Amino acid sequence: MELIPITSHRIEKIAESSCASQKSRKNLEINQKVEFTAVRSCSKRYELKCIVDKCGWNICLLVLRSCSISSCQKYRGVLFVVVSKDANNQIFPLCFGVADSENNEAYIWFFGEMRKAIQVRRELVFLSDRNQSIANGIRKVFPEAHHGICLYHFEKNLKQRHAKATLINLFQSAARSYKREDFNQLMSQLKSIDKKTYHYIMEEPPERWARSWFPRRRYDRLTTNMVESMNSVLLKGREMHILRMLDFTQEKLEEWFYERRKKANETFHRVSIWAEEEMTKKMDLACKMFVFNLDSMLFRINSEGIEFIVDLKKRTCDCVEFQLDELPCPHAIAAINKRYLQKSDYCSNWYSRETRLKTYEGHVNTVGDQKSWEIPQNVQSEITKPPDVEILQGRRQKKRHIPTTESSVPFKSTKCS
């Protein structure tokens, strides 16, 4: 525990020197450094921040989750994780925090430190489970942001209420539909089957969980799977002492930044590989459609007897998928092929190769060898006390208990004859 204040001071100094060199630049378009800082707000909370300004994660869809820390020492804690996605649809870690437990105070502190790092972002969206402390923290610190609900956790709540599979399928289809007309039709069917379940679902405004009603873009992100994947990556580190866990996380980010920067430089597509693959998947369906010109950039698309209007100039389609995902839908691809145009010209700039390169052009700062640190005497004499927690007996749990509602194996009841 005595190394915590010393390490924290060293990392803060590196971050300050990095920020000072950046502020001296007059025309700052891209932040050339990635700050990796551990900020100590009190004896119980630490934040690990990876800050990149005006880069690929600026899509501003932030997915957050918390997980317990099985530390090598006897004191427990909670790890907060916030991630986004890059141009290649890969996880982009943005912010980590360590607190004593999940509560309003901890989340308000965490989001407060996070706001200092990312400042105010246009069209900011948070996606999480229905944890009330998370909602309170976002409402307090990021009042301008929109807070969405993870569809998977919402579905879990329905299963806990013993909702039928038919209702869950209707709920999933309604939540994932792009058009509000389809949403209303599916929800009407659900209501006709079970009014209680319908009213329970509608207690949460559709603006928080339905794609067609979401006021901002979710970029096809409806669950918190990204954070679950990040938790799996950090599983080994979560069993370590807090400082070693921070080192483990830093080393993992160093590896990711290097590998992804290298792959981005070796790619010569105008958009990311993932975006190219997504459009390729839609090609078979697009080739089966009938395309009729209404203007040079306006088309009528007939798909299995249903007609859609595609405007390539405005980048819109009646199916709404083109607008919400900012990638050409099958109808738009059919129109693009009709004019022999490049599909990549109609993708959002967030999916471009240039954006991906900017995302990873920075480097993760390291603290260097401990022998070279210059630590003031007042920091060296500082004592960090362990948190006041009840030390439980027995072997510590490493994996969370999976409830029956999450099991892929259907529950079967048996009867004694």
Sequence and secondary structure as in RCSB ss.txt:
>XXXX:A:sequence
MELIPITSHRIEKIAESSCASQKSRKNLEINQKVEFTAVRSCSKRYELKCIVDKCGWNICLLVLRSCSISSCQKY
RGVLFVVVSKDANNQIFPLCFGVADSENNEAYIWFFGEMRKAIQVRRELVFLSDRNQSIANGIRKVFPEAHHGIC
LYHFEKNLKQRHAKATLINLFQSAARSYKREDFNQLMSQLKSIDKKTYHYIMEEPPERWARSWFPRRRYDRLTTN
MVESMNSVLLKGREMHILRMLDFTQEKLEEWFYERRKKANETFHRVSIWAEEEMTKKMDLACKMFVFNLDSMLFR
INSEGIEFIVDLKKRTCDCVEFQLDELPCPHAIAAINKRYLQKSDYCSNWYSRETRLKTYEGHVNTVGDQKSWEI
PQNVQSEITKPPDVEILQGRRQKKRHIPTTESSVPFKSTKCS
>XXXX:A:secstr
 THHHHHHHHHHHHHHHHHHHHHT SS SS   BEEEEEEEETTEEEEEEE SSSGGGG EEEEEEEEE  SSS 
 EEEEEEEEE TTS EEEEEEEEESSSSHHHHHHHHHHHHHHH   TT EEEE S HHHHHHHHHH TTSEEEE 
HHHHHHHHHHTT  HHHHHHHHHHHH SSHHHHHHHHHHHHHH HHHHHHHHTS GGGT TTT SS  TT  S H
HHHHHHHHTTTGGGS HHHHHHHHHHHHHHHHHHHHHHHHH  SSB HHHHHHHHHTHHHHHTSEEEESSSSEEE
EEETTEEEEEETTTTEETTSHHHHHSS  HHHHHHHHHTT  GGGGS GGGBHHHHHHHTSS B     GGG   
 HHHHT            S    S    GGG SS        
